[in-house]
Amino acid sequence: MLSSVSEVSAAEIVPQVSKDEYLRAFRWLLLARVLDEKLAALYRAGKIPGGGVYLGKGQEALSVSVGISLRTGDVYAPLIRDGAGRLAFGETVVEALRNCLGSVLGPMRGRDGNVHRGRPRDGYLPMISHLGAMISVVNGVLMAKRFKGQKGVVGATCLGEGGTSTGAFHEGLNQAGVERLPLVMVVANNQYAYSTPTSRQFACKSLADRAQGYGFTPHSVDGTNLAECLKVLGHAVALARTGNGPQLVVASLLRLCGHGEHDDASYIDPRLKESEIGRDCLELSEEHLLVNSWASKQELSQWRTAAQRAVEEAVALVQKEPSPDPYTENWCALQTGRFAEGGSK
């Protein structure tokens, strides 16, 4: 029988957040914020051809901690605000922009909205928009790996607190708990399901309280604190990887933007913005670096400039690339014929 969580020594399994790991995570976080800022500008300029733009502002510390805690061979199913996690898991800025700008050279060949992208063979799953739907998909991949005898694999997926009210969330967690899958379910409690406050979403004091009913180990974390997010996500992933069953991580934070760029977020309570939960994880991370003398103001400025340059160069490249030609395009599924992943374009 698998050992219970109480039998696992925290000292043996909780990774310490080193300076190098923090700096690496911060650089991804910063790049994700700069890329989001550019995507917002492109959307306002009418340059995003399909779908809206959904920013991760305020959620990057949590997101990057998921992506950076995983490794080659793991499975990752991000959600719309997980740009930082996508980059940390291996997506490039060029890949992200190709999908958002509709390039035929992108991972989805310019066929889908800007958030439905991935590389399944690398464990990076394209998102299904229906909230909670990715849980069962990750479960299926983990079951397939189990049948093949592959061990030490972790699957992670993300959801907002509103998505925990769906039937797909219940069914997915119930299955993962019964099968004791190495699933890390990450919930970003950003206080609003679009415009619906948490008081109208769930009655329990904390969403982490639901873990026991599903057979999950609960974890709670301040989603504005990069060091804490790295520590808690690293711990949860390590537990899942070492046979301790599925993990539920609930992060408290505030979405510092609208649901999408079409939304002005006027419904957000100003008191939340002024509270600790409304802090900007990027600003807090910069303060942490300065206080610990891990970086200077000059270095922070240089890193931002480098990130901006990388994004601008990628935009210039991708804007020159063609979109699908509706008159010549073979609109078959991407997993068939010459469109199969890894095949010729």
C-alpha positions as CSV (number, residue, x, y, z in Angstrom):
1,M,0.0,0.0,0.0
2,L,1.2,3.5,-0.8
3,S,2.5,5.5,2.2
4,S,0.4,8.3,3.5
5,V,1.5,11.9,3.3
6,S,2.0,11.9,7.1
7,E,4.7,9.3,6.7
8,V,6.7,11.4,4.3
9,S,9.4,13.6,5.9
10,A,9.0,17.2,4.8
11,A,12.8,17.6,5.2
12,E,13.2,14.9,2.6
13,I,10.7,16.2,0.1
14,V,10.3,20.0,0.4
15,P,12.8,21.6,-1.9
16,Q,14.5,24.8,-0.8
17,V,14.2,27.7,-3.1
18,S,17.8,28.7,-4.1
19,K,18.9,32.0,-5.5
20,D,19.4,30.5,-8.9
21,E,16.0,28.9,-9.0
22,Y,14.4,32.2,-7.9
23,L,16.2,34.2,-10.5
24,R,15.3,31.7,-13.2
25,A,11.7,31.8,-12.3
26,F,11.7,35.6,-12.1
27,R,13.2,35.9,-15.6
28,W,10.3,33.7,-17.0
29,L,7.8,35.8,-14.9
30,L,9.1,39.0,-16.3
31,L,9.2,37.7,-19.9
32,A,5.6,36.6,-19.5
33,R,4.5,40.0,-18.3
34,V,6.3,41.8,-21.2
35,L,4.7,39.4,-23.7
36,D,1.3,39.9,-22.2
37,E,1.7,43.7,-22.4
38,K,2.6,43.3,-26.1
39,L,-0.3,41.0,-26.8
40,A,-2.7,43.5,-25.2
41,A,-1.3,46.3,-27.4
42,L,-1.6,44.1,-30.5
43,Y,-5.2,43.3,-29.6
44,R,-6.1,46.9,-29.2
45,A,-4.5,47.6,-32.6
46,G,-6.7,44.9,-34.2
47,K,-3.8,42.6,-34.9
48,I,-5.1,39.5,-33.1
49,P,-7.2,37.7,-35.7
50,G,-8.9,35.0,-33.7
51,G,-10.4,35.1,-30.2
52,G,-9.7,37.5,-27.3
53,V,-6.6,38.1,-25.3
54,Y,-6.5,36.9,-21.7
55,L,-3.7,38.2,-19.5
56,G,-2.1,36.5,-16.6
57,K,-1.3,39.8,-14.7
58,G,-1.1,39.0,-11.0
59,Q,-1.0,35.2,-11.5
60,E,2.5,34.8,-13.0
61,A,4.2,33.8,-9.8
62,L,1.8,30.9,-9.4
63,S,1.9,29.9,-13.1
64,V,5.7,30.0,-13.5
65,S,6.0,27.9,-10.3
66,V,3.9,25.1,-12.0
67,G,5.9,25.1,-15.2
68,I,9.3,25.3,-13.6
69,S,8.5,22.5,-11.1
70,L,7.8,20.0,-13.9
71,R,10.4,18.2,-16.0
72,T,10.8,16.4,-19.3
73,G,8.4,13.6,-19.5
74,D,5.7,15.3,-17.3
75,V,2.4,16.4,-18.5
76,Y,1.2,20.1,-18.4
77,A,-2.2,21.4,-19.3
78,P,-2.2,25.2,-18.7
79,L,-5.2,27.5,-18.8
80,I,-5.7,30.9,-20.4
81,R,-3.7,32.9,-17.8
82,D,-0.7,30.5,-17.7
83,G,1.6,32.3,-20.1
84,A,4.4,32.2,-17.5
85,G,4.0,28.5,-16.9
86,R,4.0,27.8,-20.7
87,L,7.3,29.6,-21.1
88,A,8.9,27.9,-18.1
89,F,7.7,24.5,-19.5
90,G,9.4,25.1,-22.8
91,E,7.1,27.2,-25.1
92,T,9.0,29.9,-26.9
93,V,7.9,33.5,-27.5
94,V,7.9,32.9,-31.2
95,E,5.5,29.9,-30.8
96,A,3.2,31.9,-28.6
97,L,3.1,34.8,-31.1
98,R,2.6,32.5,-34.1
99,N,-0.5,31.1,-32.6
100,C,-1.8,34.5,-31.4
101,L,-1.1,36.2,-34.8
102,G,-2.4,33.3,-36.9
103,S,0.8,32.2,-38.5
104,V,0.6,29.1,-40.6
105,L,4.0,28.1,-39.1
106,G,2.5,28.0,-35.6
107,P,1.8,24.9,-33.6
108,M,-1.9,25.0,-34.6
109,R,-1.1,26.1,-38.2
110,G,-3.0,29.3,-37.7
111,R,-6.3,27.4,-37.3
112,D,-7.4,28.1,-33.8
113,G,-7.8,30.8,-31.2
114,N,-4.8,32.2,-29.4
115,V,-5.0,30.0,-26.2
116,H,-5.6,26.6,-27.8
117,R,-2.0,25.6,-28.5
118,G,0.4,23.0,-27.4
119,R,2.8,20.1,-28.3
120,P,1.1,16.9,-27.1
121,R,4.1,14.7,-27.9
122,D,6.1,16.8,-25.5
123,G,3.5,16.6,-22.8
124,Y,2.3,20.1,-23.4
125,L,-1.5,19.8,-24.0
126,P,-3.6,22.2,-26.0
127,M,-6.3,23.7,-23.8
128,I,-10.0,22.8,-24.1
129,S,-12.0,25.9,-23.3
130,H,-14.7,24.1,-21.2
131,L,-13.7,24.7,-17.6
132,G,-12.4,21.7,-15.8
133,A,-12.2,19.6,-19.0
134,M,-8.4,19.3,-19.0
135,I,-8.4,17.4,-15.7
136,S,-9.8,14.2,-17.2
137,V,-7.5,14.6,-20.2
138,V,-4.4,14.8,-17.9
139,N,-5.8,11.8,-16.0
140,G,-6.1,9.9,-19.2
141,V,-2.5,10.6,-20.2
142,L,-1.3,9.6,-16.7
143,M,-3.3,6.4,-16.9
144,A,-1.7,5.6,-20.3
145,K,1.8,6.1,-18.9
146,R,0.9,3.9,-16.0
147,F,-0.3,1.1,-18.4
148,K,3.1,1.5,-20.3
149,G,5.0,1.0,-17.0
150,Q,6.3,4.6,-17.0
151,K,7.1,5.8,-13.4
152,G,8.0,9.0,-11.8
153,V,5.7,11.1,-14.1
154,V,3.6,14.0,-12.9
155,G,0.7,15.7,-14.5
156,A,-0.4,19.2,-13.7
157,T,-3.3,21.3,-14.8
158,C,-4.7,24.6,-13.7
159,L,-8.1,26.2,-13.1
160,G,-9.7,29.3,-11.7
161,E,-11.9,29.0,-8.6
162,G,-15.0,29.4,-10.7
163,G,-14.2,26.3,-12.6
164,T,-14.3,24.3,-9.4
165,S,-18.1,24.6,-9.5
166,T,-18.3,22.5,-12.7
167,G,-19.2,18.9,-13.0
168,A,-16.0,18.2,-14.9
169,F,-14.0,19.3,-11.9
170,H,-15.8,16.9,-9.6
171,E,-15.6,14.0,-12.1
172,G,-11.9,14.6,-12.8
173,L,-10.8,14.9,-9.2
174,N,-12.9,11.9,-8.2
175,Q,-11.2,9.8,-10.8
176,A,-7.7,11.0,-9.9
177,G,-8.4,10.3,-6.2
178,V,-9.8,6.8,-6.8
179,E,-6.9,5.9,-9.1
180,R,-4.3,7.7,-6.9
181,L,-2.9,9.4,-10.0
182,P,0.2,11.7,-9.7
183,L,-2.0,14.7,-10.6
184,V,-1.2,18.2,-9.3
185,M,-4.4,20.3,-9.5
186,V,-3.6,24.0,-9.2
187,V,-6.5,26.4,-8.5
188,A,-5.9,30.1,-8.8
189,N,-8.5,31.7,-6.5
190,N,-8.4,35.1,-8.1
191,Q,-11.6,36.1,-6.3
192,Y,-13.9,36.4,-9.4
193,A,-15.3,33.8,-11.8
194,Y,-15.4,36.4,-14.6
195,S,-17.5,38.9,-12.6
196,T,-19.0,36.5,-10.0
197,P,-17.4,36.9,-6.6
198,T,-16.3,33.9,-4.6
199,S,-19.2,34.4,-2.1
200,R,-21.5,33.3,-4.9
201,Q,-19.3,30.4,-6.0
202,F,-18.7,28.2,-3.0
203,A,-19.7,28.0,0.7
204,C,-16.7,26.4,2.2
205,K,-14.1,28.5,4.0
206,S,-11.3,27.5,1.6
207,L,-11.3,25.5,-1.6
208,A,-8.5,23.5,-0.1
209,D,-11.1,22.0,2.3
210,R,-12.4,20.0,-0.6
211,A,-9.2,18.0,-1.0
212,Q,-10.0,15.4,1.7
213,G,-13.3,14.4,0.1
214,Y,-11.6,13.6,-3.2
215,G,-8.6,11.8,-1.7
216,F,-6.2,14.7,-2.4
217,T,-3.5,16.3,-0.2
218,P,-4.3,20.0,0.3
219,H,-1.9,22.9,0.0
220,S,-2.6,26.6,0.3
221,V,-0.3,29.4,-0.8
222,D,-0.1,33.1,-1.1
223,G,-0.2,33.5,-4.9
224,T,1.5,36.9,-4.8
225,N,4.7,35.5,-3.3
226,L,7.0,33.9,-5.8
227,A,9.3,32.2,-3.2
228,E,6.3,30.6,-1.5
229,C,4.7,29.5,-4.8
230,L,8.0,27.8,-5.8
231,K,8.3,26.1,-2.5
232,V,4.6,24.9,-2.3
233,L,4.4,23.8,-6.0
234,G,7.8,22.1,-5.7
235,H,6.6,20.2,-2.6
236,A,3.3,19.2,-4.3
237,V,5.0,17.9,-7.4
238,A,7.6,16.0,-5.3
239,L,4.8,14.3,-3.3
240,A,3.0,13.3,-6.5
241,R,6.1,12.1,-8.1
242,T,7.0,9.9,-5.1
243,G,3.8,7.9,-5.0
244,N,1.8,10.1,-2.5
245,G,-1.3,10.5,-4.7
246,P,-2.9,13.5,-6.2
247,Q,-2.4,17.0,-4.8
248,L,-4.6,20.1,-4.7
249,V,-2.9,23.5,-4.5
250,V,-5.1,26.6,-3.9
251,A,-3.5,30.0,-4.3
252,S,-5.0,33.2,-3.1
253,L,-4.4,36.2,-5.3
254,L,-6.3,38.8,-7.4
255,R,-6.6,39.0,-11.1
256,L,-5.1,42.5,-11.8
257,C,-6.9,43.0,-15.1
258,G,-10.2,42.2,-16.7
259,H,-11.3,38.7,-17.6
260,G,-10.1,39.5,-21.1
261,E,-8.9,42.7,-22.8
262,H,-12.6,43.3,-23.7
263,D,-13.5,43.6,-20.0
264,D,-12.7,46.7,-17.9
265,A,-13.0,44.8,-14.6
266,S,-15.1,47.6,-13.1
267,Y,-16.9,45.0,-10.9
268,I,-13.7,44.3,-8.8
269,D,-14.0,45.6,-5.2
270,P,-11.5,48.4,-4.7
271,R,-10.9,47.1,-1.2
272,L,-9.4,43.9,-2.7
273,K,-7.1,46.0,-4.8
274,E,-5.8,47.7,-1.7
275,S,-5.4,44.6,0.3
276,E,-2.5,42.2,0.5
277,I,-4.2,39.8,-1.9
278,G,-4.2,42.6,-4.5
279,R,-0.4,43.0,-4.6
280,D,1.5,42.6,-7.9
281,C,3.6,39.5,-7.8
282,L,6.1,41.1,-10.2
283,E,6.7,44.1,-8.0
284,L,7.0,41.9,-4.9
285,S,9.5,39.7,-6.7
286,E,11.6,42.7,-7.7
287,E,11.6,43.9,-4.1
288,H,12.7,40.5,-2.9
289,L,15.6,40.5,-5.3
290,L,16.7,44.0,-4.2
291,V,16.3,43.3,-0.5
292,N,18.4,40.1,-0.7
293,S,21.0,41.8,-3.0
294,W,20.3,39.1,-5.6
295,A,19.9,41.8,-8.3
296,S,20.4,45.6,-8.6
297,K,18.0,48.1,-10.1
298,Q,20.2,48.4,-13.1
299,E,20.1,44.6,-13.6
300,L,16.3,44.6,-13.3
301,S,16.1,47.4,-15.9
302,Q,18.5,45.5,-18.2
303,W,16.4,42.3,-17.9
304,R,13.2,44.1,-18.8
305,T,14.9,45.8,-21.8
306,A,16.2,42.4,-22.9
307,A,12.7,40.8,-22.6
308,Q,11.1,43.7,-24.5
309,R,13.7,43.3,-27.3
310,A,13.1,39.6,-27.5
311,V,9.4,40.1,-27.8
312,E,9.7,42.9,-30.4
313,E,12.0,40.8,-32.5
314,A,9.6,37.9,-32.3
315,V,6.7,40.0,-33.3
316,A,8.6,41.4,-36.3
317,L,9.5,37.9,-37.4
318,V,6.0,36.4,-37.0
319,Q,4.2,39.4,-38.7
320,K,6.0,38.6,-41.9
321,E,4.8,35.0,-41.9
322,P,1.6,34.0,-43.9
323,S,-1.7,33.0,-42.5
324,P,-3.6,29.9,-43.9
325,D,-4.9,30.5,-47.4
326,P,-8.6,29.6,-47.2
327,Y,-8.7,28.7,-50.9
328,T,-5.8,26.2,-50.8
329,E,-5.7,25.0,-47.2
330,N,-6.5,21.4,-46.6
331,W,-8.8,21.7,-43.6
332,C,-8.3,18.2,-42.3
333,A,-7.5,17.4,-38.7
334,L,-3.9,18.3,-37.6
335,Q,-3.3,14.7,-36.6
336,T,-3.9,13.3,-40.0
337,G,-1.8,13.2,-43.2
338,R,0.9,15.8,-43.6
339,F,-0.4,17.9,-40.7
340,A,0.5,15.3,-38.1
341,E,2.5,16.7,-35.3
342,G,6.2,16.5,-36.1
343,G,5.5,16.0,-39.8
344,S,6.1,18.4,-42.7
345,K,4.1,21.6,-42.9
